[in-house]
Amino acid sequence: MRNLKNGFTLLELLTAMAVATILLMVAVPSYHQQQQRAQLSAAASRLYSDIYQTRAEAIRRGTDELNIYFFVQPDWCYRITDRPDSECSGCNALCDVAGDGRSRGMSRQDLPLVKLTEVTYQGSELGIQRQRSGMAAGHVLFQVDSQQLMVKSSGYGRVRICEPGTGSEPC
């Protein structure tokens, strides 16, 4: 014979569902914010890394022709290339190095929550110089909702990531 006392009452099930619903209401927005923050951080870190790798490549090759081109509209991207800006004219253009056919850089397709909102480099081009590790001074601003991270370079070759409007690392 089966014991009918093993099981849950309707009240117990409703209580468990209410607790689960409350936990989900707290967890989902927090998860979404964490995902946004992770993509924003990934965009800034990747650009920071790409700048240093491009500078090392320029020194290795002994050339001043490596550039990082930034394209903001309609979807953002940046490309690392030794081609002139007349040839590397957008996210879909062939922007390779030494004619190898490989595009280098990042785009909104890689990080769909992130927006590239501001580029202050003249002609949206960051030129990398092999001598004395020089480069143009300026910055790139990434944004997700109200969160922002800036990748900033000095004319002396210093690159840093900072958060505008906070006291942690002044921009």
C-alpha positions as CSV (number, residue, x, y, z in Angstrom):
1,M,0.0,0.0,0.0
2,R,1.1,3.5,-0.8
3,N,1.5,6.2,1.9
4,L,-0.3,9.3,0.8
5,K,1.4,11.5,3.4
6,N,4.7,11.7,1.4
7,G,4.5,14.7,-0.8
8,F,4.0,18.4,-0.9
9,T,0.9,20.4,-0.1
10,L,-0.3,23.1,-2.5
11,L,0.8,25.7,0.1
12,E,4.3,24.3,0.3
13,L,4.6,24.3,-3.6
14,L,3.4,27.9,-3.8
15,T,5.8,29.0,-1.1
16,A,8.7,27.3,-2.9
17,M,7.7,29.0,-6.2
18,A,7.5,32.4,-4.5
19,V,10.9,32.0,-3.0
20,A,12.3,30.9,-6.4
21,T,10.7,33.9,-8.2
22,I,12.1,36.3,-5.7
23,L,15.6,34.8,-6.1
24,L,15.3,35.1,-9.9
25,M,14.1,38.7,-9.7
26,V,17.3,39.5,-7.8
27,A,19.7,37.3,-9.8
28,V,18.7,38.1,-13.4
29,P,19.4,41.9,-13.3
30,S,22.6,41.3,-11.4
31,Y,23.7,38.7,-14.0
32,H,22.9,41.1,-16.8
33,Q,24.9,43.9,-15.2
34,Q,27.8,41.5,-14.7
35,Q,27.6,40.5,-18.4
36,Q,27.6,44.2,-19.5
37,R,30.6,44.9,-17.2
38,A,32.5,41.9,-18.5
39,Q,32.0,42.9,-22.1
40,L,33.0,46.5,-21.4
41,S,36.1,45.4,-19.6
42,A,36.9,42.9,-22.4
43,A,36.7,45.7,-25.1
44,A,39.0,48.0,-23.2
45,S,41.5,45.3,-22.3
46,R,41.6,43.9,-25.9
47,L,42.3,47.4,-27.4
48,Y,45.0,48.0,-24.7
49,S,46.6,44.7,-25.6
50,D,46.3,45.2,-29.3
51,I,48.0,48.6,-29.0
52,Y,51.0,47.1,-27.2
53,Q,51.2,44.1,-29.7
54,T,51.0,46.5,-32.6
55,R,53.8,48.6,-31.1
56,A,55.9,45.5,-30.6
57,E,55.3,44.4,-34.2
58,A,56.3,47.8,-35.5
59,I,59.6,47.6,-33.6
60,R,60.1,44.0,-34.8
61,R,59.5,44.9,-38.4
62,G,61.3,48.3,-38.2
63,T,58.4,50.2,-39.7
64,D,56.3,53.2,-38.9
65,E,53.5,52.1,-41.2
66,L,51.4,50.1,-38.7
67,N,48.2,51.9,-37.7
68,I,45.0,51.2,-35.9
69,Y,42.0,52.6,-37.7
70,F,38.7,53.2,-35.8
71,F,35.3,53.2,-37.5
72,V,32.3,54.2,-35.4
73,Q,29.3,54.3,-37.9
74,P,27.1,52.3,-38.5
75,D,28.6,49.5,-36.4
76,W,31.9,50.1,-34.7
77,C,35.2,48.3,-35.3
78,Y,38.9,48.9,-35.2
79,R,41.4,47.4,-37.6
80,I,45.2,47.0,-37.4
81,T,47.0,47.3,-40.7
82,D,49.9,48.6,-42.7
83,R,47.6,49.7,-45.5
84,P,46.8,53.4,-46.1
85,D,43.4,54.7,-45.0
86,S,42.3,54.9,-48.6
87,E,42.4,51.1,-48.7
88,C,41.3,50.3,-45.2
89,S,38.1,52.4,-45.3
90,G,35.7,50.5,-43.1
91,C,34.9,47.4,-41.1
92,N,34.4,45.2,-44.2
93,A,37.5,46.4,-46.1
94,L,40.6,44.3,-46.3
95,C,42.8,45.7,-43.5
96,D,45.6,43.2,-43.2
97,V,49.3,43.4,-42.4
98,A,52.0,42.6,-45.0
99,G,49.3,41.3,-47.4
100,D,48.5,38.2,-45.4
101,G,44.7,38.5,-45.9
102,R,44.0,38.4,-42.1
103,S,42.0,41.1,-40.5
104,R,43.2,42.1,-37.0
105,G,41.2,44.1,-34.5
106,M,37.7,43.9,-33.0
107,S,34.2,44.8,-33.8
108,R,30.7,45.1,-32.3
109,Q,30.0,41.6,-33.5
110,D,32.6,40.3,-31.0
111,L,31.0,42.3,-28.1
112,P,27.4,43.2,-29.0
113,L,26.6,45.1,-25.8
114,V,29.4,47.5,-26.2
115,K,29.3,50.8,-28.0
116,L,32.3,52.7,-29.3
117,T,31.2,56.3,-28.5
118,E,34.2,58.5,-29.0
119,V,37.6,58.5,-30.8
120,T,39.8,61.5,-30.4
121,Y,42.7,60.5,-32.6
122,Q,43.2,62.7,-35.6
123,G,41.4,61.1,-38.6
124,S,40.3,58.2,-36.3
125,E,43.8,56.8,-36.7
126,L,46.3,55.8,-34.1
127,G,49.7,55.7,-35.7
128,I,52.4,53.5,-34.1
129,Q,56.0,54.7,-34.3
130,R,58.8,52.2,-33.9
131,Q,61.3,54.7,-32.6
132,R,61.0,55.6,-28.9
133,S,57.7,53.7,-28.8
134,G,55.8,56.9,-29.8
135,M,52.2,57.1,-30.7
136,A,49.5,59.7,-31.1
137,A,47.9,61.1,-28.0
138,G,44.2,60.6,-27.7
139,H,41.6,58.2,-26.4
140,V,38.8,55.8,-27.3
141,L,35.7,55.6,-25.2
142,F,33.7,52.4,-24.8
143,Q,30.2,52.4,-23.2
144,V,27.5,50.0,-22.1
145,D,24.5,51.8,-20.7
146,S,25.8,54.3,-18.2
147,Q,29.2,52.5,-17.7
148,Q,32.2,53.8,-19.5
149,L,35.8,52.8,-19.9
150,M,38.5,54.8,-21.7
151,V,41.7,53.6,-23.4
152,K,44.0,56.6,-23.4
153,S,47.4,57.0,-24.9
154,S,50.0,59.7,-24.4
155,G,52.3,61.0,-27.1
156,Y,55.1,59.3,-25.2
157,G,53.8,55.8,-25.6
158,R,52.0,55.3,-22.3
159,V,48.7,53.5,-22.6
160,R,46.2,53.1,-19.8
161,I,42.6,52.2,-19.1
162,C,40.6,54.5,-16.9
163,E,37.0,55.1,-15.9
164,P,35.7,58.6,-16.6
165,G,34.1,60.3,-13.7
166,T,35.7,58.3,-11.0
167,G,38.5,59.0,-8.6
168,S,40.1,55.6,-9.0
169,E,42.2,56.4,-12.1
170,P,41.6,59.9,-13.3
171,C,41.2,60.2,-17.0
